[in-house]
Amino acid sequence: MAPKTLRGTVRALIAPALALAATVGPASAPAHAAVWNSCDQWGNTTLDGYILYNNIWGSGAGSQCVWANSGTNWGVWADHPDTGGIKSYPNSKKVINKPISSLSSLTSTYRVTVPSAGAYNTSYDIWDTDHDYEIMLWVNHHGAVGPLGTAQGTVSLGGHTWNVYKGKNGANEVFSFLRTSDSTSGTVNILPVLKWIKDTKGWMGDETIGDVQFGYEITSSAGGLDFRTDSLTVSGG
């Protein structure tokens, strides 16, 4: 799927960074009473144990600004053209750094406000420390967006029912779980998803889970759209 957060810097050579720098300038973002904000392409900060990242990585991107009241209450204003291809993945990341077999729990709660226009998904992006495997959990999506790979059926795990896709983006395996109905709030028990991939399907071994990211994979948001994470928690160990 898309290069994001840690992989964003690794994959920066793929995206035309100079062209992006020309398009990612000061944006007419709505004012927020925030403790931190950034319109920089790779703008990032750490708040309350979470790492926030503006992460505008795709070609043909427009303007985007991220703001945060905390690591778990933040949002983004984005004005990306109505063209194909993922432009960005602004996100908040929690570092885990534990093997799947050592985790006794890994859960997250989310509550978001997302636009009724544009093309995007709201998703968790979970990585092993070697970046060999990417597990995406889409809790909602809108517009002309879709997962990488081929359909693997439907499964109920972690409190949700998902349509599962398996693919490869050239650098790593990608397992995408798309919630069968869109949700703007809920709790996800992530550990059963990881164990299902590892033990039930045998698609990966006892990988060390590095990051749990949560954010918005934005393809288009012409005219400027707001994406807001009203609350977020990621916990486990």
Backbone hydrogen bonds, N-H to C=O, Kabsch-Sander energy under -0.5 kcal/mol:
donor,donor_aa,acceptor,acceptor_aa,energy
7,R,4,K,-1.8
8,G,5,T,-1.1
9,T,5,T,-1.1
10,V,6,L,-1.1
11,R,7,R,-3.1
12,A,9,T,-0.6
13,L,10,V,-0.5
14,I,11,R,-2.2
15,A,11,R,-1.1
17,A,15,A,-1.9
20,L,16,P,-2.5
21,A,17,A,-2.7
22,A,18,L,-1.3
23,T,19,A,-1.3
24,V,20,L,-2.8
25,G,23,T,-1.5
29,A,27,A,-1.8
34,A,32,H,-2.1
35,V,68,A,-2.0
36,W,68,A,-1.5
38,S,66,V,-2.5
43,G,40,D,-1.3
45,T,52,L,-1.7
47,L,50,Y,-2.8
50,Y,47,L,-2.2
51,I,93,K,-2.4
52,L,45,T,-2.9
52,L,50,Y,-0.6
53,Y,91,N,-2.2
54,N,43,G,-3.3
56,I,41,Q,-2.2
57,W,55,N,-1.0
57,W,87,K,-0.6
58,G,87,K,-2.6
61,A,58,G,-0.8
63,S,79,D,-1.4
65,C,77,W,-2.7
66,V,38,S,-2.9
67,W,75,G,-2.6
68,A,36,W,-2.6
69,N,73,N,-2.8
70,S,73,N,-1.6
73,N,70,S,-0.6
74,W,229,T,-1.4
75,G,67,W,-2.5
76,V,227,F,-2.8
77,W,65,C,-2.8
78,A,225,L,-2.5
79,D,63,S,-3.2
83,T,81,P,-2.2
87,K,218,I,-3.1
88,S,218,I,-1.3
89,Y,55,N,-2.2
91,N,53,Y,-1.9
92,S,214,F,-2.4
93,K,51,I,-2.6
94,K,212,V,-2.5
96,I,210,G,-3.4
97,N,209,I,-1.4
98,K,209,I,-1.4
100,I,207,E,-2.0
102,S,99,P,-1.2
103,L,99,P,-0.7
103,L,100,I,-1.2
107,T,235,S,-2.8
108,S,188,V,-2.1
109,T,233,T,-1.6
110,Y,186,G,-2.4
111,R,231,S,-1.9
112,V,184,T,-3.0
113,T,228,R,-2.6
119,A,220,S,-2.3
120,Y,142,H,-2.2
121,N,217,E,-1.5
122,T,140,N,-2.7
123,S,121,N,-0.6
123,S,215,G,-2.4
124,Y,137,L,-2.3
125,D,213,Q,-2.2
126,I,135,I,-2.8
127,W,211,D,-2.1
128,D,133,Y,-1.3
129,T,208,T,-2.3
131,H,128,D,-1.3
134,E,173,E,-2.0
135,I,126,I,-2.8
136,M,134,E,-0.6
136,M,175,F,-2.7
137,L,124,Y,-1.9
138,W,136,M,-0.5
138,W,177,F,-3.1
139,V,122,T,-2.4
139,V,137,L,-0.6
140,N,122,T,-1.2
142,H,120,Y,-2.6
145,V,143,G,-2.0
150,T,166,K,-2.4
152,Q,164,V,-3.4
153,G,164,V,-0.5
155,V,162,W,-2.3
157,L,155,V,-0.6
157,L,160,H,-2.3
160,H,157,L,-1.8
162,W,155,V,-3.1
163,N,178,L,-2.9
164,V,153,G,-3.0
164,V,162,W,-0.5
165,Y,176,S,-2.6
166,K,150,T,-2.1
167,G,174,V,-2.4
169,N,172,N,-1.9
173,E,132,D,-2.5
174,V,167,G,-3.0
175,F,134,E,-3.0
176,S,165,Y,-2.5
176,S,174,V,-0.5
177,F,136,M,-3.0
178,L,163,N,-2.8
178,L,176,S,-0.5
179,R,138,W,-2.6
179,R,177,F,-0.6
180,T,161,T,-2.4
183,S,139,V,-2.2
186,G,110,Y,-2.1
188,V,108,S,-3.3
189,N,158,G,-1.9
190,I,106,L,-1.7
190,I,188,V,-1.0
191,L,106,L,-1.4
193,V,189,N,-0.5
193,V,190,I,-0.8
194,L,190,I,-1.8
195,K,191,L,-2.6
196,W,192,P,-2.0
197,I,193,V,-2.0
198,K,194,L,-2.4
199,D,195,K,-3.4
200,T,195,K,-1.0
201,K,196,W,-2.5
203,W,197,I,-2.4
204,M,197,I,-0.6
207,E,205,G,-2.3
209,I,98,K,-2.7
209,I,207,E,-0.7
210,G,127,W,-2.5
210,G,208,T,-0.6
211,D,127,W,-0.9
212,V,94,K,-2.5
213,Q,125,D,-2.3
213,Q,211,D,-0.5
214,F,92,S,-1.9
215,G,123,S,-2.4
216,Y,90,P,-1.9
217,E,121,N,-2.4
218,I,88,S,-1.9
218,I,216,Y,-1.0
219,T,119,A,-2.7
219,T,217,E,-0.5
220,S,119,A,-1.9
221,S,80,H,-2.5
224,G,221,S,-2.1
225,L,78,A,-2.7
227,F,76,V,-2.6
228,R,113,T,-2.6
229,T,74,W,-3.4
230,D,111,R,-1.6
230,D,228,R,-1.0
231,S,111,R,-1.7
233,T,109,T,-2.2
235,S,107,T,-2.6
237,G,105,S,-1.3
